[in-house]
Amino acid sequence: MGGSPEGFNRIAREVFAPIYPVIADRLLGWSGARDGLALDIGSGPGLLGFALARKSNLSCIALDSDPAMAAICRRNAAEEGLSTRICPVLADVHRMPLKADSIALAVSRGSVFFWGDRSCAFREIERVLRPGGVAYVGGSFGSAPLRDEIFAEMRRRNPHWDEDVQRRSGSLPHSLLFQELEKSGVAASRIREEEAGWWVEIRKC
């Protein structure tokens, strides 16, 4: 999105920031989660985890495989006064150093397109969810007006923005997601559509 980790952080904070409170409200409402541990997979600079922490009693593990992004997330959390609620963890979604049955709400916005083995990742997400926990993995821009504003600004900054979006979204049709979910063996999953994106929902009984 922004090239370097610092560029990614800058665009997340300057352009994408308005979507995270909207997404947090929606996912908290769908899940019913209000306390315990949240997990933001592919957290980048941490803004979705920050929004979840502010809007609930959840503390958030911000998991990213890039050491530079983990450092930026830690810095941003300190600047936002959230250091006690946000825990950056350097790890990969395919093998997370987290206890089974420990996560109330897992979220991941935008990183699913880059996972090497999504079926493995879906199984791993189910493993770490606590009974009654839920995960939302996918991509959303919060609302159609926010999406339109972001696209307009990103087109100004990046003349290849539309091509980049189409390349990512076109690489992951719902038919492939259904196949990968079936292969994963997760017990309860579906795809939830909303006005500005979609989410794979995984629930643990």
Residue frames as qw, qx, qy, qz and C-alpha x, y, z in Angstrom:
[[0.000, 0.886, 0.464, 0.000, 0.00, 0.00, 0.00],
 [0.064, -0.990, 0.098, 0.080, 2.79, 2.40, 0.85],
 [0.603, 0.622, -0.447, 0.223, 5.97, 0.60, -0.27],
 [0.326, 0.303, -0.701, 0.557, 8.22, 0.78, 2.78],
 [0.377, -0.471, -0.746, 0.280, 6.95, 0.05, 6.31],
 [0.112, -0.395, -0.260, 0.874, 7.09, 3.77, 7.12],
 [0.221, 0.023, -0.438, -0.871, 5.23, 4.56, 3.90],
 [0.395, -0.361, -0.819, -0.208, 2.59, 1.97, 4.78],
 [0.291, -0.475, -0.595, 0.579, 2.22, 3.53, 8.23],
 [0.004, 0.247, -0.025, -0.969, 1.89, 7.02, 6.77],
 [0.339, -0.125, -0.584, -0.727, -0.84, 6.04, 4.31],
 [0.393, -0.414, -0.817, 0.073, -2.70, 4.02, 6.96],
 [0.237, -0.503, -0.468, 0.687, -2.73, 7.04, 9.27],
 [0.044, 0.303, -0.140, -0.941, -3.33, 9.73, 6.62],
 [0.400, 0.058, -0.558, -0.724, -5.77, 7.97, 4.29],
 [0.538, -0.189, -0.797, -0.198, -7.23, 4.78, 5.80],
 [0.066, 0.062, -0.685, 0.723, -7.59, 5.91, 9.44],
 [0.509, -0.052, 0.129, -0.849, -11.36, 6.68, 9.26],
 [0.726, 0.001, -0.561, -0.397, -12.28, 3.10, 8.35],
 [0.383, 0.122, -0.852, 0.335, -10.90, 1.39, 11.45],
 [0.266, 0.026, 0.584, -0.767, -13.43, 2.66, 14.04],
 [0.702, 0.169, -0.142, -0.677, -16.26, 1.78, 11.62],
 [0.673, 0.185, -0.709, -0.096, -14.90, -1.73, 11.07],
 [0.137, 0.127, -0.812, 0.553, -14.27, -2.20, 14.80],
 [0.502, 0.041, 0.333, -0.797, -17.88, -1.27, 15.62],
 [0.774, 0.191, -0.339, -0.500, -19.17, -3.71, 13.03],
 [0.605, 0.195, -0.766, 0.100, -17.00, -6.66, 14.05],
 [0.046, -0.100, 0.723, -0.682, -17.62, -6.10, 17.75],
 [0.618, 0.078, 0.154, -0.767, -21.34, -6.00, 17.05],
 [0.777, 0.202, -0.501, -0.322, -21.30, -9.17, 14.98],
 [0.522, 0.199, -0.781, 0.278, -19.12, -11.08, 17.44],
 [0.639, -0.687, -0.239, -0.249, -20.53, -9.85, 20.74],
 [0.742, -0.062, -0.336, 0.576, -16.94, -9.83, 22.11],
 [0.159, -0.930, -0.042, -0.328, -16.30, -7.22, 24.77],
 [0.416, -0.776, 0.464, -0.099, -13.50, -8.54, 27.00],
 [0.911, -0.088, 0.345, 0.207, -10.55, -10.89, 26.92],
 [0.369, -0.433, 0.509, 0.646, -8.00, -11.04, 24.13],
 [0.660, 0.708, 0.092, -0.234, -8.34, -9.87, 20.56],
 [0.629, -0.217, 0.527, 0.529, -5.91, -10.79, 17.80],
 [0.457, 0.816, -0.049, -0.351, -5.16, -8.62, 14.77],
 [0.793, -0.036, 0.483, 0.369, -3.37, -10.76, 12.15],
 [0.483, 0.401, 0.326, 0.707, -1.19, -8.86, 9.72],
 [0.206, -0.813, -0.423, 0.343, -1.70, -5.86, 11.96],
 [0.416, 0.635, 0.100, 0.643, 0.72, -3.52, 10.23],
 [0.121, 0.419, -0.303, 0.847, 0.82, -0.24, 12.16],
 [0.162, -0.189, -0.838, 0.485, -1.91, -1.49, 14.51],
 [0.245, -0.089, 0.010, -0.965, -4.81, 0.85, 13.81],
 [0.653, -0.268, -0.525, -0.476, -7.57, -1.77, 13.75],
 [0.607, -0.232, -0.666, 0.367, -6.35, -3.23, 17.04],
 [0.106, -0.004, -0.320, 0.942, -6.29, 0.27, 18.54],
 [0.455, -0.195, -0.232, -0.838, -9.91, 0.82, 17.48],
 [0.702, -0.274, -0.644, -0.133, -10.98, -2.51, 19.00],
 [0.466, -0.155, -0.587, 0.643, -9.26, -1.65, 22.29],
 [0.070, -0.063, 0.144, -0.985, -10.87, 1.79, 22.47],
 [0.566, -0.148, -0.281, -0.761, -14.37, 0.48, 21.78],
 [0.869, -0.258, -0.392, -0.159, -14.31, -2.50, 24.18],
 [0.579, -0.716, 0.379, -0.096, -12.49, -3.97, 27.16],
 [0.958, 0.208, 0.031, 0.195, -10.42, -6.17, 24.86],
 [0.293, -0.724, 0.486, 0.393, -6.65, -6.12, 24.88],
 [0.795, 0.585, -0.021, -0.158, -5.14, -6.85, 21.49],
 [0.662, -0.297, 0.522, 0.449, -2.25, -8.95, 20.23],
 [0.463, 0.802, -0.146, -0.348, -0.96, -7.23, 17.09],
 [0.776, -0.150, 0.551, 0.269, 0.65, -10.01, 15.06],
 [0.529, 0.808, -0.168, -0.197, 2.83, -9.25, 12.04],
 [0.940, 0.023, 0.132, 0.313, 5.63, -11.11, 10.29],
 [0.477, 0.664, -0.067, 0.572, 7.62, -7.93, 9.52],
 [0.563, -0.357, -0.393, 0.633, 9.94, -6.76, 12.33],
 [0.135, 0.115, 0.055, 0.983, 9.77, -3.17, 11.07],
 [0.413, -0.480, -0.422, -0.649, 5.96, -3.17, 11.21],
 [0.661, -0.495, -0.534, 0.180, 5.99, -4.64, 14.72],
 [0.434, -0.184, -0.231, 0.851, 8.31, -1.82, 15.81],
 [0.103, -0.264, -0.233, -0.930, 6.08, 0.80, 14.20],
 [0.557, -0.527, -0.553, -0.327, 3.02, -0.70, 15.89],
 [0.607, -0.414, -0.460, 0.499, 4.77, -0.52, 19.27],
 [0.235, -0.030, -0.036, 0.971, 5.69, 3.12, 18.64],
 [0.287, -0.379, -0.405, -0.781, 2.16, 4.02, 17.51],
 [0.601, -0.533, -0.596, -0.028, 0.63, 2.31, 20.56],
 [0.478, -0.323, -0.341, 0.742, 2.87, 4.36, 22.85],
 [0.040, 0.093, 0.150, 0.983, 1.93, 7.58, 21.05],
 [0.459, -0.396, -0.481, -0.633, -1.77, 6.70, 21.35],
 [0.372, -0.403, 0.532, -0.645, -1.50, 5.83, 25.07],
 [0.914, -0.013, -0.084, -0.398, -2.36, 2.19, 24.40],
 [0.299, 0.523, -0.789, 0.121, 0.88, 0.44, 25.32],
 [0.332, -0.174, 0.814, -0.445, -0.80, -1.50, 28.13],
 [0.728, 0.306, 0.386, -0.477, -3.59, -2.73, 25.82],
 [0.758, 0.604, -0.197, -0.150, -1.63, -3.59, 22.65],
 [0.649, -0.478, 0.560, 0.193, 1.01, -6.32, 22.49],
 [0.566, 0.644, -0.416, -0.302, 2.95, -6.52, 19.20],
 [0.787, -0.220, 0.574, 0.060, 4.02, -10.09, 18.37],
 [0.276, 0.602, -0.605, -0.442, 6.41, -10.98, 15.56],
 [0.498, -0.003, 0.866, -0.049, 5.05, -14.18, 14.00],
 [0.227, 0.088, -0.692, -0.680, 3.44, -15.80, 10.97],
 [0.694, -0.048, 0.088, -0.713, -0.26, -16.65, 10.71],
 [0.794, 0.156, -0.549, -0.210, 0.54, -20.23, 9.68],
 [0.716, -0.168, -0.578, 0.354, 2.19, -20.96, 13.04],
 [0.187, -0.775, 0.065, -0.601, 1.20, -18.53, 15.76],
 [0.391, 0.124, -0.736, 0.539, 2.94, -18.67, 19.16],
 [0.451, -0.291, 0.171, -0.826, -0.40, -18.43, 20.97],
 [0.262, -0.009, 0.907, -0.330, -2.21, -20.83, 23.27],
 [0.200, -0.325, -0.814, -0.438, -5.17, -22.78, 21.96],
 [0.330, -0.685, -0.645, -0.074, -8.59, -21.54, 23.12],
 [0.423, -0.375, -0.276, 0.777, -7.25, -18.11, 24.10],
 [0.055, -0.026, 0.237, 0.970, -8.65, -15.52, 21.68],
 [0.313, 0.519, 0.604, -0.517, -12.12, -13.99, 21.95],
 [0.524, 0.806, 0.186, -0.203, -12.01, -12.12, 18.63],
 [0.549, -0.215, 0.484, 0.647, -9.53, -12.52, 15.77],
 [0.436, 0.842, 0.164, -0.273, -9.50, -10.03, 12.91],
 [0.514, -0.219, 0.485, 0.673, -7.46, -9.57, 9.78],
 [0.437, 0.825, 0.218, -0.286, -8.06, -6.84, 7.23],
 [0.407, 0.844, -0.289, -0.198, -6.19, -7.07, 3.95],
 [0.193, -0.607, 0.766, 0.089, -3.52, -9.66, 4.74],
 [0.802, 0.100, 0.566, -0.166, -5.42, -12.78, 3.60],
 [0.693, 0.704, -0.078, -0.133, -4.42, -12.07, -0.01],
 [0.260, 0.750, -0.596, 0.121, -0.77, -12.63, 0.90],
 [0.692, -0.382, 0.574, -0.213, -1.01, -15.84, 2.95],
 [0.151, 0.428, -0.834, -0.314, 0.91, -18.75, 1.43],
 [0.278, -0.165, -0.941, -0.100, -1.45, -21.49, 2.65],
 [0.404, -0.324, 0.044, -0.854, -4.86, -20.11, 3.58],
 [0.813, -0.272, -0.452, -0.246, -6.26, -23.51, 4.60],
 [0.638, -0.061, -0.536, 0.549, -3.45, -23.90, 7.12],
 [0.037, 0.214, -0.241, 0.946, -4.01, -20.33, 8.34],
 [0.598, -0.359, -0.223, -0.681, -7.75, -20.90, 8.80],
 [0.815, -0.248, -0.518, 0.081, -7.03, -24.01, 10.91],
 [0.473, 0.037, -0.437, 0.764, -4.54, -22.09, 13.00],
 [0.231, -0.320, 0.050, -0.917, -7.03, -19.28, 13.58],
 [0.759, -0.365, -0.356, -0.406, -9.67, -21.78, 14.71],
 [0.726, -0.087, -0.558, 0.392, -7.11, -23.36, 17.06],
 [0.271, 0.079, -0.391, 0.876, -6.40, -20.13, 18.94],
 [0.412, -0.424, -0.184, -0.785, -10.05, -19.04, 19.25],
 [0.196, -0.066, 0.801, -0.561, -11.60, -19.70, 22.63],
 [0.039, 0.439, 0.893, 0.090, -14.93, -21.56, 22.74],
 [0.077, 0.847, 0.471, -0.235, -17.51, -19.06, 21.55],
 [0.214, -0.596, 0.259, 0.730, -14.80, -16.99, 19.89],
 [0.631, 0.688, 0.359, 0.011, -15.09, -15.70, 16.35],
 [0.423, -0.333, 0.373, 0.756, -12.73, -14.54, 13.62],
 [0.494, 0.816, 0.239, -0.183, -13.27, -12.16, 10.72],
 [0.497, -0.312, 0.510, 0.629, -10.77, -12.33, 7.88],
 [0.492, 0.638, 0.533, 0.260, -11.09, -10.35, 4.70],
 [0.296, 0.005, 0.122, 0.947, -11.22, -6.80, 3.51],
 [0.003, 0.822, 0.568, 0.033, -13.53, -3.85, 3.95],
 [0.267, 0.332, -0.010, 0.905, -13.41, -0.10, 3.57],
 [0.009, 0.206, 0.568, -0.797, -15.98, 0.47, 6.32],
 [0.416, 0.647, 0.483, -0.418, -18.69, 2.02, 4.17],
 [0.604, 0.559, 0.422, 0.380, -19.27, 2.88, 0.53],
 [0.097, 0.986, 0.004, 0.134, -18.67, 6.64, 1.07],
 [0.496, -0.729, 0.429, 0.197, -15.41, 5.95, 2.92],
 [0.756, 0.078, 0.538, 0.365, -14.35, 3.55, 0.17],
 [0.471, 0.783, 0.280, 0.294, -15.02, 6.18, -2.47],
 [0.152, -0.971, 0.184, -0.010, -13.02, 8.81, -0.56],
 [0.645, -0.491, 0.523, 0.262, -10.08, 6.43, -0.09],
 [0.723, 0.335, 0.487, 0.357, -10.08, 5.37, -3.73],
 [0.290, 0.932, 0.111, 0.187, -10.08, 8.99, -4.87],
 [0.290, -0.885, 0.361, 0.047, -7.10, 9.84, -2.66],
 [0.718, -0.272, 0.585, 0.259, -5.19, 6.66, -3.49],
 [0.668, 0.586, 0.360, 0.286, -5.67, 7.25, -7.21],
 [0.098, 0.983, -0.119, 0.103, -4.13, 10.68, -6.70],
 [0.436, -0.721, 0.535, 0.060, -1.14, 9.14, -4.91],
 [0.433, -0.211, 0.843, 0.240, -0.82, 6.00, -7.02],
 [0.496, 0.371, -0.322, -0.716, -1.85, 5.94, -10.69],
 [0.435, 0.120, -0.868, -0.207, -1.87, 2.12, -10.58],
 [0.353, -0.132, 0.646, -0.663, -4.22, 1.91, -7.59],
 [0.801, 0.172, 0.076, -0.569, -7.19, 0.41, -9.46],
 [0.713, 0.373, -0.588, -0.079, -4.95, -2.19, -11.11],
 [0.114, 0.323, -0.819, 0.461, -3.45, -3.10, -7.74],
 [0.556, -0.028, 0.491, -0.670, -6.89, -3.52, -6.15],
 [0.842, 0.280, -0.155, -0.433, -8.17, -5.62, -9.05],
 [0.522, 0.411, -0.742, 0.091, -5.07, -7.83, -8.98],
 [0.100, -0.203, 0.810, -0.541, -5.56, -8.59, -5.28],
 [0.631, 0.122, 0.405, -0.651, -9.33, -9.04, -5.32],
 [0.767, 0.385, -0.320, -0.401, -9.29, -11.00, -8.58],
 [0.343, 0.391, -0.844, 0.129, -6.78, -13.45, -7.14],
 [0.032, 0.033, 0.880, -0.472, -9.22, -14.55, -4.43],
 [0.502, -0.229, -0.410, -0.727, -12.75, -15.24, -5.69],
 [0.648, -0.311, 0.391, -0.575, -15.29, -16.58, -3.21],
 [0.950, 0.135, -0.210, -0.188, -15.24, -19.94, -4.98],
 [0.588, 0.393, -0.584, 0.397, -11.58, -20.38, -4.06],
 [0.223, -0.431, 0.529, -0.696, -12.21, -19.25, -0.49],
 [0.860, -0.147, 0.111, -0.476, -14.96, -21.87, -0.11],
 [0.883, 0.247, -0.389, 0.083, -12.58, -24.55, -1.39],
 [0.341, 0.442, -0.591, 0.583, -9.86, -23.47, 1.02],
 [0.494, -0.367, 0.395, -0.682, -12.26, -23.35, 3.96],
 [0.953, -0.023, -0.083, -0.289, -13.48, -26.85, 3.15],
 [0.745, 0.349, -0.483, 0.300, -9.89, -28.08, 2.91],
 [0.005, -0.546, 0.522, -0.656, -9.06, -26.47, 6.24],
 [0.494, -0.264, -0.825, 0.084, -11.63, -28.56, 8.10],
 [0.089, -0.085, 0.418, -0.900, -12.79, -25.67, 10.30],
 [0.085, 0.350, 0.910, -0.206, -16.09, -26.58, 11.90],
 [0.150, 0.813, 0.536, -0.172, -18.16, -23.43, 11.31],
 [0.255, -0.316, 0.252, 0.879, -17.46, -20.83, 8.64],
 [0.404, 0.743, 0.529, 0.073, -19.19, -18.61, 6.11],
 [0.339, 0.139, 0.171, 0.914, -18.59, -15.51, 4.02],
 [0.003, -0.774, -0.494, 0.396, -20.33, -12.33, 5.16],
 [0.342, 0.476, 0.329, 0.740, -20.91, -9.64, 2.57],
 [0.120, -0.746, -0.362, 0.546, -21.26, -5.98, 3.47],
 [0.408, 0.885, 0.190, -0.118, -21.54, -2.80, 1.47],
 [0.194, 0.898, -0.393, -0.039, -17.81, -2.13, 1.22],
 [0.148, 0.520, -0.840, 0.048, -16.25, -5.58, 1.35],
 [0.887, -0.147, -0.361, -0.246, -16.51, -9.14, 2.67],
 [0.270, -0.583, 0.690, -0.334, -15.31, -11.24, 5.60],
 [0.654, -0.015, -0.756, -0.030, -14.67, -14.91, 6.15],
 [0.542, -0.543, 0.302, -0.566, -16.30, -15.66, 9.51],
 [0.596, 0.080, -0.788, 0.134, -14.97, -18.58, 11.57],
 [0.576, -0.558, 0.184, -0.569, -16.76, -19.47, 14.80],
 [0.331, 0.207, -0.888, 0.244, -15.56, -21.91, 17.45],
 [0.683, -0.474, -0.364, -0.420, -18.23, -23.80, 19.36]]
